[in-house]
C-alpha cells in the first residue's frame, strides 16, 4: 500500500464543486434537443381499483398533443419492470410500466400524454378520464396477512410475498438458559428519500444509427441499459445510457423504473426525443420509499449483561409491486441484526408483505439502519433492565480485535475492527462521566438531559458477487494520454460522493502527478466499460480498488519503459514526482512525459511491450467490508413544548484508510442529518384507504439547518484486509449509526417519566403528550 | 373524513324535503353545480366547479338519492372526480319538524383520493364546511321561496 501520502489522506476540496455551485452542471432537465416532446403521466388516485375504461379523445385533441398511450398500447410490447432480488419462493407479480386492468397504489401510472411543451402535456393529462371501480385497499402489513384481507394480487391468494428465515447457533436453548429476556416491539417507519433532484428521463432514437440514447437520473447506468434493452427488446449494444449530473439518489435511483422504459419506447415510436421530469409530488408518490418494518425483538441475557441470543420477527411492508431490490432489503436487516456484538445465537424470520402502497426499496443504508436501530435500542433496554451503564454493556459484548475476522452466527464475516477503541474515544470526547453527573443534577431541576449511544457496524463495499443479485465487482480503465494527462473511466456512478476528486487523488499519488492532471469519467455506457454503479458504500472500496489495480498495471508498464530508456532493469526504477528515476540515483531520471511519449510513439519498445498506456481492471471483492464506530448524541427535551434540542453530536467513525477526510466528513454529516430525520421528524403516512397524506414537504418534515447541531466528527483507522488500499466505505455510516443514538438520547432524557420506548418519529407533540400524561398522574 | 352537524331551515319539513328531491332544485343547491342530467333512477350526472385552493377545477360526478323516506329522511351519495383526484361522499339528512321550521341533522363521510388527499387534507375540513354552509344557504333560499 501507499507509503508516501502526497495526495492520499489530504482534505482536498472537491473538483466537482465549482461547476455545481456555479450552476454550470448539467442535469437531465437541462438537456435541450431539437424537436423535443414532453411526457406527462396520468396516475391513479385510487389505492386499489379496477380500470373499467379510459377516455382520452379530449386529451388527444388538446393543442400540441402528439400521443396518448395507455396500458393497452404497451401490452405485450414493453416488458415488465424488473426485480433482481432472488429469495426462495418469492412471489413476483407482473409489474407493467402502465397499469393493465387494475391499479394497486395511489400514483401508479395509468396513461402517458406526450405534447410539444411540458405545460400542454400536463394540461392534456388532466383531460384523460379513467373509469375506476374502487376496490377495498389494505395498507397495514399485519392486517394484510390476516385471512379476510383484501388481496393486492389475487393470483397469489395471499399478501405474503416471501418468507425468509435465518438461524445460527442454538437460540432456543439460549433463551431457556437466560437469566433474563428483554423484549420490545419497534417500528422502523416508512420514509421518503427526497433526493433534491427528482427523477427525470430523456430518450432519443437515431433511426439511421439505430441507436437509442437514454439520459436518466440514475445510480446504475449500465444495469439500466441492460434492463431497458430487455424491456424494449432492443439489442443492448444499440442502447446508450447516460447518467448526467445526478442531484442525489440515496438508493432511490438504484432502480429501474417503468418511466425509464416508457420514455424510451415513446422516443422510438414517435421518432422524436421525449423528456419526462418527475414533479416533487410525483416523487413522493411514485419513487421508492424506504424502511417500513415492524420488528418484534427479544434478547436473552445473563445477569452480568452478557448477551446469549437474539430472536426477531420482521414484518416488512413491501408495497404493491417489487422494484429492483424490494424484497431483498430486509434480508440485510437480518444479516446485520447482531450489530457490533458477540451474540452466539440468532433466529430471524422475515415476512415480506404486499400492501396497496408504493414499493419500498433501498434507501440510504438499505436494511442496515433498521438493524442498527433495533440492536442499539435493545442494548439500551438491556442496560436499563439490568440497571447497568449503556456504555459498559456495550463494551462487555464487543468482539475483541484478536477475534477478527469475526464470523457472526448470521453468516457474515466482519473483516476487521476495534469497536472498543471507537467507543472509548467517543466517550472521552463527549465527556461522558461529567455528562451523567450533569444529567442527574438537571433532572432534579426538572430539566431533561439525555445521552444516547450507538455503537454500529455496517455491511459495506457491496460486495462479493456470490452475495449480490447482479454482480458485485467494479471496473476501471485508466488511460495515460500521450500528453501525460490521465483519464479514468469508472464503472462507479458517483452522484455527490466525490470520486472525481478521490480517484484523482489516487492517480496523483500512484503516478507522481497532481489531481489536476486527472479527469474521472463516469455514467456514460458508451465511454465507460461495464460497471455496477454507486450504492452500498461501494464506489471507493470496490470501484476505487479497480482504479488502484489498473494503476499498478500502468506503473509496471511505465517502469519497464523507463528502464528501457535508462538502460537499467525495471526493478531499479522508481516513480517520483513527474519523473521516473533509478533507485538511489535520482539524477538518472526520465521525465514522466518522456516515458509516456515513448510508449505512444513506439519507436523503440522493450520486448513484448504493447504500445500505449491504458489498463482496465475488474475488481471482485472477496468479502464485504465492515465499517464501524460509536456516535454519541446529547439532547435536552423541553418539558413545555416537547422540542428536542441536540446539544452535542459526537461521531467517531472507522471507515478504514481515508483517501479524503473532507469527503468522509461530508458523507457522515449528510447521513446523520437523514438519521435525525428518521428519529425526530420523518414519516410517510398512508390513510386506511391507501391515500398518501404526507404528499409534499408541507406534511413530510425533513430536517432543516436549524434542526441539526454542529457535528464533532473524528475517526479511528482500522484498515480492511479485503482490498489492497484498506478502505471500507462511508457513504451510509451516518444513516446507519445515528438514528438510534438520537432516539436513545431522548428516551434516556425521559427516564424520570418512567419511559421505556417511544415510537419514531419522536415528534414534539408525541413528547409533549408524554409530559402531560406524567403531569396528570 | 366524517361530517356531522345540524342546520335550521325556515320552511316546513314537507317543503324542504320536496326541494331536496327536485332535480331542478338540486342543481341550484349543489355549490358550483354547472350541469345536472338524469342518469337512471334517482341518479344524476353532474358537472361541478369546485374551489379548494390549489385543487380548484372542474369535477364530474354523480348524485344519487339513495334512500327517500318523505318527509323525514334522505340519503345522498355523491361521487366526483377531477384533475386533482376524486371526492366521494355519502350521508343522510334527517328532517325534524320544529314549529313550522325544519331542523336538518346531517351526518356522512367523505373519501378523497389523489392529490386532494395527499396535499389537500389539511384544507379539507375547512373546504367541506364552506361547501356545506353554501349548500344550506342555497337550501334556505329555495325552501323559503
Interface residues (C-beta under 8 A of the other chain):
Chain A: X43 X44 X45 X46 X47 X106 X126 X129 X281 X284 X285 X687 X689 X691 X692 X693 X694 X695 X696 X698 X699
Chain B: X57 X60 X81 X83 X85 X86 X111 X112 X113 X114 X115 X116 X117 X118 X119 X121 X122
